[in-house]
Amino acid sequence: MKFRKKPVIIEAIQYTGELAPAKKFMGIRDADYDTQTRELIIPTLEDGSKNQVKHVASVGDWIVKGTTGEFYPVKPEIFAEIYEPVE
């Protein structure tokens, strides 16, 4: 069987290495952040604040808000293949 992905409108922000916009977008106060690489650790719905399961956003990645409120990083080249602006 073959399947087509349903069209879904998502919210996303491109991570520039600046914490404030990313934290505001995700609605969090604190964030784990590597000061040397500027990588941002994104908490998962499954794990909460335990940080045992980690999504890591590098500078230039897109942070996507999924349909159930989860956040995850997507590399820019993959984001460009999958998504197009609607606004």
Rosetta blueprint (number, residue, H / E / L):
1 M L
2 K L
3 F L
4 R L
5 K L
6 K L
7 P L
8 V L
9 I L
10 I L
11 E E
12 A E
13 I E
14 Q E
15 Y L
16 T L
17 G L
18 E L
19 L H
20 A H
21 P H
22 A H
23 K H
24 K H
25 F H
26 M H
27 G L
28 I L
29 R L
30 D L
31 A L
32 D E
33 Y E
34 D L
35 T L
36 Q L
37 T L
38 R L
39 E L
40 L E
41 I E
42 I E
43 P L
44 T L
45 L L
46 E L
47 D L
48 G L
49 S L
50 K L
51 N L
52 Q L
53 V L
54 K L
55 H E
56 V E
57 A E
58 S L
59 V L
60 G L
61 D L
62 W E
63 I E
64 V E
65 K E
66 G L
67 T L
68 T L
69 G L
70 E L
71 F E
72 Y E
73 P E
74 V E
75 K L
76 P H
77 E H
78 I H
79 F H
80 A H
81 E H
82 I H
83 Y L
84 E L
85 P L
86 V L
87 E L
